[in-house]
Amino acid sequence: MRIALAQQNYKIGDLTGNVAKIRSAIAEAAERGAERIVFSRQAIVGNGPLLGLADSAAFRQAAEAARNEIEAFAEAARVRLVWEDTEWDGTTIRCAADPFRHGAPETNRAQLLADAETSGRPVVWVNAAGAQTGTIYYGGSCVVWPSGEAVELPLFEEGLAVVDLSSPKNERAAWGDRLDQLHGALILGIRDYFAKTGMRDACVAMSGGIDSALVLALAVEALGAAHVKTVMLPSQYSSDHSITDSEEMIRRVGIPAGQAWRIPISGTFGAALDALQPILGSATTEANRGLAQENMQARIRLMMTMALSNSHGALMLNTSNKSEAAVGYGTLYGDTSGALAVIGDLYKEDVYALSRRINEAAVAGGASEGPIPEHILVKAPSAELRPGQQDSDSLPDYPLLDAILVRLIEGGRSSAEVIAEGFDAEAVERVCRLLLGGDFKRFQLPPALRVSGCTFGVEWQWPIVANKIL
């Protein structure tokens, strides 16, 4: 009883490409003596919901024709196809399209082992491995036996295993810990976004802060330095170390000199201030005028980064994190913009932890230093839109902020329940107000690579006009 597990990366709606992948897997399975081959759910259409034109009658007919073609090919190869959950010869078979979220691979593994033990029969589970916009399918396909043995495929990559169900054995994959999996998910998400949109190059605005540093490091790892462009956009409020840190980071990741620019925004900002004096001079309050001037800088930076994007055919990667998005700490049509929010589902504490892990991995792999300079990792976060500005001027310290946000968002708890855990009531209520008051910005964010299980705009949705009580 030899069965093949086909863990593949499909492109949604790409019938021709998906059929080619499936045929290749069938041919390999037949060559390796498999009697059956199991695919992930909705393999032919690409493991995702099809809406609009892609779900037309013509497309459904084309998908049915593709399935008939594959079934004829498999029949000629003497391999039986499994597309849907079924029972076969005392074995439970499940076809999945399970997206990544923190802890999902381990939770699923434990459940499958429990199911096999309870039922007294082997369980075969096949999951897709690939990203569709922000949804990342993590793979981890496996066979588990009631005795506890398991054959596992890796996470975040394609693979095909042929397993003899009558011979239990242990072939566990190295799935890594939470940060390893987070790293693998983001790299896959970036690579597939570019590969499946047909784009080759990315651009990142490098501020000298930790968020843009992590996005730049991930982009270079996923796409290669030759396909990443960056621009530094200092203002009169930018510190010297932000510029030198950015330059050092660019050197470490190996971006060629012709793909990195330094464009001061002071002149453009000054001209805009002069032109807008009739408006800014009549501001209702000094605070409102100051806010307008800060946001002008962020929007000027967006204009310049998009000029790089348009002139070089490079998609702009957004560098905002989930902590900022949660509390509205970002400029609409400024640093909230971009084609893909690489770290939009990562809290600030995860940004720091993953950055350190990437540095550690680089050194462990033989590099003399990690890609992210230490000074970027240790300095106080700042938007640098006014003299001496720090994030802590406007927000609780990130460890506290993130701890509250995780409980409100992923935990689904009320403010009263969070306060009951021992958190300061004033801090919790302040975070709640910020969280529920920022949806008008979040409705316009770029798609984020989903890793938390409660991503803004997907699992988390709150009407802009809803009651601001949590």
C-alpha positions in Angstrom: 0.0 0.0 0.0 2.2 2.8 -1.3 0.7 6.2 -1.3 2.2 9.5 -2.6 1.9 12.9 -0.9 2.1 15.7 -3.4 2.8 19.0 -1.6 2.8 21.6 -4.3 2.8 25.4 -4.8 -0.1 26.3 -7.1 -1.0 29.7 -8.6 -4.7 30.6 -8.1 -6.6 30.5 -11.4 -3.6 29.2 -13.4 -5.1 26.0 -14.8 -2.3 25.4 -17.3 0.5 25.8 -14.8 -1.3 23.8 -12.1 -2.1 21.0 -14.4 1.6 20.8 -15.5 2.7 20.5 -11.8 0.1 17.9 -11.1 1.0 15.8 -14.1 4.7 16.0 -13.1 3.8 14.7 -9.6 1.7 11.8 -11.0 4.6 10.8 -13.3 7.1 10.8 -10.4 4.7 8.9 -8.1 4.1 6.2 -10.8 7.9 5.9 -11.3 8.3 5.4 -7.5 5.7 2.7 -7.4 2.8 4.6 -5.7 -0.7 3.1 -6.0 -2.4 6.4 -5.1 -1.4 10.1 -5.0 -3.0 12.7 -2.7 -3.2 16.4 -3.6 -4.2 19.4 -1.5 -7.7 20.8 -1.7 -8.7 22.7 -4.9 -5.3 21.9 -6.4 -6.4 22.4 -10.0 -7.7 26.0 -9.4 -5.0 26.9 -6.9 -6.1 26.4 -3.3 -8.2 29.5 -2.9 -11.6 31.1 -3.4 -12.3 32.2 -7.0 -14.6 35.2 -7.4 -15.9 37.2 -10.2 -14.7 36.4 -13.7 -12.5 33.6 -12.5 -15.7 31.8 -11.2 -17.5 32.2 -14.5 -19.2 29.3 -16.3 -16.4 29.3 -18.8 -13.8 29.0 -16.1 -15.6 26.2 -14.4 -15.9 24.3 -17.7 -12.1 24.8 -18.3 -11.4 23.5 -14.8 -13.6 20.4 -15.4 -11.8 19.8 -18.7 -8.5 20.1 -16.8 -9.6 17.6 -14.2 -10.7 15.1 -17.0 -7.3 15.5 -18.6 -5.4 14.8 -15.4 -7.6 11.8 -14.5 -6.9 10.3 -18.0 -3.2 10.9 -17.5 -3.3 9.2 -14.1 -5.3 6.3 -15.4 -2.7 5.7 -18.1 0.1 5.9 -15.4 -1.9 3.4 -13.2 -2.1 5.8 -10.3 -5.4 6.5 -8.5 -6.1 10.2 -7.7 -7.3 11.5 -4.3 -8.6 15.1 -4.5 -11.0 15.1 -1.5 -11.2 13.7 2.0 -11.9 10.0 1.9 -11.3 6.6 3.6 -9.3 4.0 1.8 -8.2 0.5 2.9 -8.3 1.4 6.6 -6.7 4.7 6.1 -8.1 8.2 6.6 -7.1 10.7 3.9 -7.5 14.4 4.2 -6.9 17.1 1.5 -6.1 20.5 3.0 -5.5 24.1 2.2 -4.5 25.2 5.6 -3.0 28.7 5.9 -0.2 29.5 8.2 -0.7 31.2 11.6 1.5 31.0 14.7 1.5 27.5 16.1 -0.6 26.0 13.3 1.9 23.2 12.2 2.4 21.9 15.8 -1.3 22.1 16.6 -2.2 20.3 13.5 0.5 17.6 14.1 -0.9 17.0 17.6 -4.4 16.7 16.3 -3.5 14.3 13.6 -1.6 12.0 16.0 -4.6 12.1 18.3 -6.9 11.2 15.5 -4.8 8.3 14.4 -4.5 7.0 18.0 -8.2 7.3 18.5 -9.3 5.7 15.3 -6.6 3.0 15.3 -5.8 3.7 11.6 -3.2 5.8 9.7 -4.0 9.3 8.7 -2.7 10.9 5.5 -2.8 14.7 5.5 -1.7 16.8 2.4 -1.5 20.5 2.5 -0.5 23.1 -0.1 2.8 25.0 0.2 2.7 28.5 -1.4 1.4 32.0 -1.0 -1.6 33.6 -2.7 -1.3 37.3 -2.1 -1.2 37.5 1.7 -2.4 33.9 2.5 0.5 31.6 3.1 0.0 27.8 2.9 2.7 26.2 5.0 2.8 22.6 3.8 3.9 20.2 6.5 2.1 17.3 4.8 2.4 14.0 6.7 1.4 10.4 7.4 0.9 9.5 11.0 0.3 6.0 12.5 -1.6 5.0 15.6 1.7 4.0 17.2 3.0 7.6 17.0 5.4 7.2 14.1 5.1 9.9 11.4 6.6 10.8 8.0 6.6 14.6 7.6 7.4 16.9 4.7 9.1 20.3 5.3 7.4 23.6 5.8 7.1 26.3 3.1 8.5 24.3 0.2 7.3 21.8 -2.3 7.9 18.1 -1.9 6.7 14.6 -2.9 6.9 11.6 -0.6 6.0 8.0 -1.3 5.1 6.1 1.8 4.3 2.4 2.5 1.4 2.6 4.8 2.0 -1.0 6.0 5.5 0.0 7.4 5.3 2.7 10.1 8.5 4.7 10.4 9.7 8.0 11.8 11.0 10.6 9.3 10.3 13.9 11.0 11.1 17.2 9.3 13.0 20.0 11.0 10.2 22.6 11.3 12.1 24.9 13.6 10.6 27.2 16.3 8.2 30.1 16.1 10.7 32.6 14.7 12.1 30.0 12.2 8.6 29.5 10.9 7.8 33.2 10.9 10.9 33.8 8.8 10.1 31.0 6.4 6.5 32.2 6.0 7.6 35.8 5.1 10.3 34.7 2.7 7.8 32.4 0.9 5.2 35.2 0.9 7.5 37.7 -0.7 8.8 35.3 -3.3 5.4 34.1 -4.4 3.9 37.6 -4.5 6.6 38.6 -7.0 6.7 35.4 -8.9 2.9 35.1 -9.3 2.4 38.8 -10.2 5.2 38.5 -12.8 7.2 41.3 -11.1 11.0 41.0 -10.5 12.1 44.0 -8.5 11.2 45.6 -5.2 12.0 49.0 -3.7 12.2 49.9 0.0 12.4 53.3 1.6 15.2 52.9 4.2 14.8 55.2 7.3 17.5 53.8 9.5 14.8 52.2 11.8 14.2 48.6 12.6 11.1 48.1 10.5 12.6 49.2 7.2 15.8 47.3 8.1 13.9 44.0 8.6 11.9 44.5 5.4 15.0 45.3 3.4 16.8 42.2 4.8 13.8 39.9 4.0 13.4 41.4 0.5 17.1 40.8 -0.3 17.0 37.3 1.0 13.8 36.5 -0.9 14.6 38.2 -4.2 18.4 38.7 -4.3 20.2 42.0 -3.9 20.2 42.6 -7.6 16.4 42.8 -7.5 16.0 45.3 -4.6 16.3 49.0 -4.8 16.4 51.4 -1.8 16.2 55.1 -1.2 17.1 57.1 1.9 15.0 60.2 2.4 16.4 62.2 5.3 14.9 65.5 6.5 16.2 68.2 8.7 14.9 66.2 11.7 16.8 63.0 10.7 19.6 62.1 13.0 23.1 61.5 11.6 23.0 57.9 12.9 19.9 57.2 10.9 21.8 58.0 7.7 24.9 56.1 8.7 22.9 53.1 10.0 21.0 53.0 6.7 24.2 53.2 4.6 25.8 50.4 6.7 22.7 48.2 6.3 22.7 48.7 2.5 26.4 47.8 2.5 25.8 44.6 4.5 23.0 43.3 2.3 25.0 43.9 -0.8 22.8 46.2 -2.8 24.8 47.6 -5.7 25.7 51.3 -5.6 23.6 52.1 -8.6 20.5 50.8 -6.8 20.7 52.9 -3.7 20.0 56.6 -3.5 20.1 59.3 -0.9 17.6 62.1 -1.6 17.1 64.8 1.1 13.5 66.0 1.4 14.2 69.3 3.1 14.0 71.4 0.0 10.7 69.8 -1.1 9.3 70.1 2.4 10.3 73.7 2.6 8.7 74.6 -0.7 5.5 72.8 0.3 5.5 74.8 3.6 5.9 78.0 1.8 3.1 77.2 -0.7 0.7 76.1 2.1 1.3 79.0 4.5 -2.2 80.4 3.8 -3.7 77.1 5.0 -1.2 76.2 7.7 -1.1 79.7 9.1 -4.9 79.5 9.7 -4.8 76.1 11.4 -7.4 75.7 14.2 -4.7 74.8 16.8 -0.9 74.6 17.0 -1.2 70.9 17.5 -3.2 70.5 14.3 -0.6 72.6 12.3 2.2 70.5 13.8 0.4 67.3 12.8 -0.1 68.5 9.3 3.5 69.4 8.9 4.6 65.9 10.2 2.3 64.2 7.8 3.5 66.3 4.9 6.9 64.8 5.3 5.6 61.2 5.3 3.7 62.0 2.1 6.6 63.6 0.4 8.6 60.5 1.2 5.9 58.4 -0.4 5.9 60.5 -3.5 9.6 60.1 -3.9 9.6 56.3 -3.2 6.8 55.9 -5.7 8.9 57.9 -8.2 11.5 55.2 -7.8 8.9 52.5 -8.1 7.4 53.8 -11.3 10.6 54.8 -13.0 12.3 51.4 -12.3 9.3 49.0 -12.4 9.9 48.0 -8.8 7.0 47.3 -6.4 7.1 49.3 -3.2 7.2 47.3 -0.1 5.4 48.7 2.9 7.4 48.8 6.2 4.7 49.4 8.8 4.2 46.8 11.6 1.0 45.6 13.3 1.5 47.5 16.5 1.5 50.8 14.5 -1.4 49.8 12.4 -3.4 48.8 15.4 -3.2 52.2 17.1 -3.2 54.3 13.9 0.4 55.4 14.3 1.1 56.1 10.7 0.3 58.6 8.0 -2.5 57.8 5.6 -1.2 58.1 2.1 2.3 58.1 3.5 4.0 55.3 5.4 0.7 53.3 5.3 1.1 52.9 1.5 2.8 50.2 -0.7 2.1 47.1 -2.8 2.6 44.5 0.0 2.8 44.9 3.8 5.6 42.5 4.5 5.6 42.9 8.3 2.0 44.3 8.6 1.0 41.2 10.7 4.0 41.4 13.0 3.9 43.2 16.4 6.9 45.4 17.2 8.4 42.9 19.6 8.3 40.2 16.9 10.1 42.7 14.5 12.9 42.9 17.0 13.0 39.2 17.8 13.0 38.2 14.1 15.7 40.7 13.2 18.0 39.3 15.9 17.3 35.8 14.8 18.2 36.7 11.2 21.5 38.2 12.4 22.2 35.1 14.5 21.5 32.7 11.6 23.8 34.7 9.3 26.7 34.4 11.8 26.0 30.8 12.5 26.1 30.2 8.7 29.6 31.6 8.5 29.1 35.3 7.9 31.2 37.8 9.9 28.2 39.8 10.8 24.4 39.9 10.4 22.7 42.1 7.9 21.1 44.4 10.5 23.5 46.7 12.3 23.4 46.5 16.1 22.7 50.2 16.5 19.5 49.8 14.6 18.4 47.1 17.0 19.1 49.0 20.2 18.2 52.6 19.5 14.9 54.1 20.6 12.2 53.9 17.8 11.4 57.3 16.2 9.5 58.6 13.2 11.9 61.6 13.2 9.2 64.0 12.0 10.0 66.7 14.7 13.0 67.4 16.9 13.8 64.7 19.4 10.7 62.7 18.6 10.3 59.2 19.9 7.5 56.6 19.5 7.1 56.5 23.3 6.0 60.2 23.2 2.7 59.0 21.6 2.4 55.4 22.6 3.0 53.1 25.6 6.3 51.3 25.4 6.1 48.5 22.9 6.3 45.5 25.3 3.3 46.8 27.2 1.5 47.9 24.0 2.0 44.6 22.3 0.9 42.6 25.4 -2.4 44.5 25.5 -3.0 44.3 21.7 -2.4 40.6 21.6 -5.0 40.1 24.2 -7.5 42.4 22.6 -7.0 41.2 19.0 -5.8 37.6 18.9 -7.2 36.8 22.3 -10.6 38.4 21.6 -10.8 39.8 25.2 -12.6 42.8 26.5 -10.8 45.7 28.1 -12.3 44.6 31.4 -10.8 41.1 31.0 -7.4 42.6 30.2 -7.5 44.9 33.2 -8.5 41.9 35.3 -5.2 40.3 34.3 -3.3 43.0 36.1 -2.7 45.6 33.3 -3.0 49.3 34.2 -6.6 50.4 33.5 -5.7 53.7 32.0 -3.2 52.1 29.6 -5.7 49.5 28.5 -8.5 52.0 27.9 -6.1 54.2 26.0 -5.0 51.4 23.8 -8.7 50.4 23.2 -9.5 53.9 22.1 -6.6 54.0 19.7 -7.4 50.5 18.3 -11.0 51.2 17.6 -10.3 54.7 16.3 -7.8 53.6 13.7 -10.0 51.6 11.3 -10.4 54.4 8.8 -6.6 54.0 8.1 -6.6 50.2 8.3 -9.3 49.9 5.6 -6.8 51.4 3.2 -3.7 49.4 4.1 -2.0 47.2 1.5 -2.4 43.4 1.8 -0.3 42.0 4.6 1.4 38.7 4.7 -0.8 36.8 7.1 0.9 35.1 10.0 -1.1 35.8 13.2 -4.4 34.2 12.6 -6.1 37.5 13.2 -5.0 39.8 10.5 -6.5 43.3 10.0 -9.0 43.4 7.1 -9.4 39.6 7.2 -10.2 38.0 10.5 -10.3 41.4 12.3 -12.9 43.7 10.8 -14.6 46.5 12.7 -16.9 49.0 10.9 -15.5 52.5 10.9 -18.7 53.9 12.3 -19.2 51.2 15.0 -19.4 52.0 18.7 -15.9 52.7 20.0 -16.2 50.5 23.1 -14.4 47.2 23.6 
